[in-house]
Amino acid sequence: MGLSYREKYQVPFYESDINQNMKLSQLLSLVLQVSGKQSLSLGMSDEYVFQTYNLVWIITEYAIEIDRLPRYTENIVIETVPTAYNKLFCYRDFNVYGQDGEKILTIHSTFVLMDYDTRKVHPVVDDIVDVYQVEKVKKIYRGPRYEGLENPEETLYHVRFFDLDLNGHVNNSKYLEWMYDVLDVNFLEKYIPHHINLKYVKEVQYGHDIKSRVERIGLTTKHEIVTQGALRAQARIEWKAK
C-alpha cells in the first residue's frame, strides 16, 4: 500500500437520483477528483505529468463493491490509496465511508498512462509513481472474463461535446450512464448495484454514434458499448433490492 489521502464531501441535490441516492456516475467522477488532489499535493499533478512527459492517466477497469450508496445531504469521506504498480498498470483503491463512519463501498481501479499524441498506452514511468510510495510488482492483475451478449436490447446515442473530458475523450463515467440508461426505470427504482465489473476497451471519439447494449438475467445485467462495429466497453452488474 502507498500513501493514503482523505477528503470529506456532502452529497448535493444535483448529484442525487430519484431514490435520493448519489448517482454512481457522479461518485466515479468525484473519487477521481480526490485522487487528482492527492497527486497535486505530492507535486505530481495531471498537468505536470502532461507538460513533462506528454502523458495522461486513463482508467482501464473498475471492480466496485457496494453495500449502499451515499444519500442526499449525507456527509461522506472518500479515501484513496495506491496499492501497487507494474510495468504497464497502476492499481488504486477508493473507500467511501458513510456519515456513521462505516465503509459503504469500495472501488478497485486500474490505471494506465497514455501518450497524448499517439493515444497508445505508455510504460509506467517510475519517477511519476515514486511520490506515492507504492510497491512495484511483477504480477499483472487480471479482471474477470466477460461473456458476449446473445440476445441484447440496444439504444443508440450520439457522442456530444459535453461528453468529453480534459483529455479529449469520453469521460469514463459517461459509459456507466449509457449502461444505466437502457434499463427500465421501474427496475432502477427497486434495485441498486451490489457488485460491478466495468472494463474500458477502446476510447470513444467525439461525433461517434454508439450503441448501448444490455442483456438481463434475473438480477444480473451484462452490458456492451459498441461503435463502428467495435467493442468499446463492457460490464457485468449484480443488483440487489435497495
Salt bridges, closest charged atoms under 4 A:
GLU7 OE1 - LYS37 NZ 3.33
GLU65 OE2 - HIS108 NE2 3.23
ASP67 OD1 - LYS240 NZ 3.77
GLU74 OE2 - ARG68 NH2 2.71
GLU79 OE2 - ARG6 NE 3.47
ASP93 OD1 - HIS108 ND1 2.91
ASP126 OD1 - LYS136 NZ 3.48
GLU147 OE1 - LYS222 NZ 3.30
GLU154 OE2 - LYS211 NZ 3.51
GLU154 OE1 - ARG213 NE 3.50
ASP163 OD1 - ARG160 NH2 3.42
ASP163 OD1 - LYS174 NZ 3.41
ASP165 OD2 - HIS169 ND1 3.79
GLU177 OE1 - LYS174 NZ 2.98
GLU203 OE2 - ARG119 NE 3.19
ASP209 OD1 - HIS158 ND1 2.74
GLU215 OE1 - LYS222 NZ 3.55
GLU224 OE1 - ARG213 NH1 2.90
GLU238 OE2 - ARG236 NH1 2.71
